[in-house]
Amino acid sequence: MTVEFVLLGPLLVALMLFLYLAGRVVEAHDQVDSAARDAARAASLARSATGAQAAASQAVSADVNGWCSPPSVLGFIPGSQAVTVSLQCDLNLGLTGLAAMHITGYAVAPLDQFVSRSY
């Protein structure tokens, strides 16, 4: 009985730590994708390129609270039909003692062709 516990105890602890780490990574990817989607939507509603960048940055800061760099907003040019947002984030893996993990989020939102914009 004691031998089995000594052998299986560390394996069970390692399994629980792995499940914790996998859950953190999946949740972080979901949060970054959600922040990129919200930023693309906010940028698509803006009427100028600077307004699009400001709206995207505000949406990202509201969603992920400072662990992402400012988003890159592309496609806000004359004749464009969509705005693209790229987001770079670093996740601190916390209890596991590992280094930070780099996560990229990407989203596209259509621009309304009947709204006047200044380019």
PyMOL commands that set and color helices and strands:
alter all, ss='L'
color gray80, all
select helices_A, chain A and resi 2-44+49-64+94-96
alter helices_A, ss='H'
color red, helices_A
select strands_A, chain A and resi 72-74+82-91+101-110
alter strands_A, ss='S'
color yellow, strands_A
deselect
rebuild
show_as cartoon
